[in-house]
């Protein structure tokens, strides 16, 4: 009786293919697990940013922090202050973020830095609703200061922070898609640069004014934006998820 002591070529190819398939499945599963962990970490960061902004408002007669303004000759933003030496240092919300470290909380783990971050600030990947909640000093619009807590009619449906990104790279000022001269009369280029990055497997994280975080799946584009890339977009086709009044 004869006994085979080796694989045939066909059998060997089948084994190699099976190993390759299993390796691919393991690799895909590991990638999905890593991305899920990053999405969860990002959501936790945004939740802490929302809590910090609400704490700030509680200490400032109900007024949310400025998106950006000049204070004592320095450019003070919600995340960083740019000093006279041109170097950024901790901004308005840092002292309200828990001991885990504001530098870590302000960084989306899935964001890869790029060009166009404002004034050379570190690339973080998060932006702040400056069309309605915060305020950038000098922006066109009738209002003169950030919103008050009492002005937000539906905090659970008003975006506060999110995964900021546009085709040119980073941005830190979230913008609503449609010009509203009473609040934010900025031109198209400013609003188009204030879109969200749908970088968590095609989704984007958003912290709302009541402190909860959601992961949204559908980016909205009007079709005429010059800066909006395939991975970016607005949170709603109109200003409904940005505006104070519902």
KAURWO-V204774 format. One record per backbone hydrogen bond with DSSP energy under -0.5 kcal/mol. NH is the residue of the N-H (numbers start at 1). CO is the residue of the C=O. E is the energy in kcal/mol with one decimal. If there is no record, write none. Layout:
# KAURWO-V204774
nh=NH co=CO e=E
nh=NH co=CO e=E
This chain:
# KAURWO-V204774
nh=12 co=8 e=-2.4
nh=13 co=9 e=-2.3
nh=14 co=10 e=-2.1
nh=15 co=11 e=-2.3
nh=16 co=12 e=-2.5
nh=17 co=13 e=-2.4
nh=18 co=14 e=-2.3
nh=19 co=15 e=-2.5
nh=20 co=16 e=-2.4
nh=21 co=17 e=-2.4
nh=22 co=18 e=-2.5
nh=23 co=19 e=-2.6
nh=24 co=20 e=-2.2
nh=25 co=21 e=-2.3
nh=26 co=22 e=-2.5
nh=27 co=23 e=-2.5
nh=28 co=24 e=-2.7
nh=29 co=25 e=-2.3
nh=30 co=26 e=-2.4
nh=31 co=27 e=-2.4
nh=32 co=28 e=-2.5
nh=33 co=29 e=-2.2
nh=34 co=30 e=-2.4
nh=35 co=31 e=-2.6
nh=36 co=32 e=-2.3
nh=37 co=33 e=-2.1
nh=38 co=34 e=-2.3
nh=39 co=35 e=-2.5
nh=40 co=36 e=-2.2
nh=41 co=37 e=-2.4
nh=42 co=38 e=-2.6
nh=43 co=39 e=-2.4
nh=44 co=40 e=-2.0
nh=45 co=41 e=-2.2
nh=46 co=42 e=-2.5
nh=47 co=43 e=-2.1
nh=48 co=44 e=-2.0
nh=49 co=45 e=-2.2
nh=50 co=46 e=-2.5
nh=51 co=47 e=-2.1
nh=52 co=48 e=-2.3
nh=53 co=49 e=-2.5
nh=54 co=50 e=-2.3
nh=55 co=51 e=-2.2
nh=56 co=52 e=-2.6
nh=57 co=53 e=-2.5
nh=58 co=54 e=-2.1
nh=59 co=55 e=-1.3
nh=59 co=56 e=-0.7
nh=60 co=56 e=-0.6
nh=60 co=57 e=-1.1
nh=62 co=57 e=-2.7
nh=63 co=57 e=-0.5
nh=63 co=60 e=-1.9
nh=64 co=147 e=-2.5
nh=67 co=135 e=-1.7
nh=68 co=135 e=-1.7
nh=69 co=76 e=-2.2
nh=71 co=69 e=-0.6
nh=71 co=74 e=-2.9
nh=74 co=71 e=-1.9
nh=75 co=82 e=-1.5
nh=76 co=69 e=-2.9
nh=76 co=74 e=-1.0
nh=77 co=75 e=-0.5
nh=77 co=80 e=-2.4
nh=78 co=67 e=-1.5
nh=81 co=89 e=-2.7
nh=82 co=75 e=-2.7
nh=83 co=81 e=-0.7
nh=83 co=87 e=-1.9
nh=86 co=83 e=-2.1
nh=89 co=81 e=-2.0
nh=91 co=79 e=-1.9
nh=92 co=77 e=-1.9
nh=93 co=78 e=-1.7
nh=94 co=91 e=-0.9
nh=96 co=93 e=-1.6
nh=97 co=94 e=-1.6
nh=101 co=98 e=-1.8
nh=105 co=101 e=-2.2
nh=106 co=102 e=-2.6
nh=107 co=104 e=-1.4
nh=108 co=106 e=-0.6
nh=108 co=124 e=-2.9
nh=111 co=108 e=-1.5
nh=113 co=111 e=-0.6
nh=120 co=117 e=-1.4
nh=121 co=118 e=-2.0
nh=124 co=122 e=-0.6
nh=127 co=162 e=-2.2
nh=128 co=172 e=-1.6
nh=129 co=160 e=-2.7
nh=130 co=128 e=-1.1
nh=130 co=174 e=-2.0
nh=131 co=174 e=-0.7
nh=133 co=129 e=-0.7
nh=134 co=129 e=-3.3
nh=137 co=68 e=-3.2
nh=137 co=135 e=-0.6
nh=139 co=136 e=-2.3
nh=142 co=181 e=-1.5
nh=143 co=182 e=-1.0
nh=147 co=133 e=-3.2
nh=149 co=62 e=-2.5
nh=151 co=148 e=-1.7
nh=152 co=149 e=-1.4
nh=153 co=151 e=-0.8
nh=153 co=244 e=-2.1
nh=154 co=244 e=-0.6
nh=157 co=154 e=-2.0
nh=158 co=155 e=-1.1
nh=159 co=157 e=-0.5
nh=159 co=241 e=-3.1
nh=160 co=161 e=-0.5
nh=160 co=207 e=-3.2
nh=161 co=207 e=-1.6
nh=162 co=127 e=-1.8
nh=163 co=205 e=-1.4
nh=164 co=125 e=-0.9
nh=164 co=162 e=-1.4
nh=165 co=195 e=-2.0
nh=166 co=169 e=-2.0
nh=167 co=227 e=-2.4
nh=169 co=166 e=-2.0
nh=170 co=115 e=-1.3
nh=174 co=128 e=-2.1
nh=174 co=172 e=-0.6
nh=175 co=194 e=-2.0
nh=180 co=184 e=-2.0
nh=183 co=180 e=-1.7
nh=184 co=180 e=-2.1
nh=185 co=140 e=-2.1
nh=191 co=187 e=-1.9
nh=192 co=188 e=-3.1
nh=193 co=189 e=-1.3
nh=194 co=191 e=-1.4
nh=195 co=192 e=-0.7
nh=196 co=233 e=-2.8
nh=197 co=163 e=-4.2
nh=198 co=196 e=-0.6
nh=198 co=231 e=-3.1
nh=199 co=197 e=-1.4
nh=200 co=203 e=-2.6
nh=201 co=199 e=-1.3
nh=202 co=198 e=-0.6
nh=204 co=216 e=-2.6
nh=206 co=214 e=-2.7
nh=207 co=161 e=-2.9
nh=208 co=212 e=-2.9
nh=209 co=155 e=-0.9
nh=209 co=158 e=-2.1
nh=210 co=155 e=-1.0
nh=211 co=208 e=-2.4
nh=214 co=206 e=-2.6
nh=216 co=204 e=-2.8
nh=216 co=214 e=-0.6
nh=219 co=217 e=-0.7
nh=220 co=234 e=-2.1
nh=229 co=227 e=-0.6
nh=232 co=229 e=-1.7
nh=233 co=196 e=-1.8
nh=234 co=220 e=-2.9
nh=242 co=239 e=-1.8
nh=243 co=239 e=-2.8
